[in-house]
């Protein structure tokens, strides 16, 4: 296989998600294996750097808006005759 062949060019090959690295999914376009390898290398380097800096995200589950720290914050109540109306905006 040369560097310019795609998965469709190989005998019996198709460009489906099973040939993409685990945890990656191509949603548009037709990237070459070299392009996919470059993206995977950049993402891996960023993950290693984040882990070394202590910023690594451990959880795969999305964070609920109910648990967001900003949920408890609100704008201060405006004093005056229409303050109660302004506090609801």
Buried (B, 14 or more C-beta within 10 A) or exposed (E): EEEEEBBEEEEEEEBEEEEBEEEEEBEEEEBEBEEBEEBBEEEEEEEEEEEEEEEEEEEEEEEEEEEEEEEEEEEEEEEEEEEEEEEEE
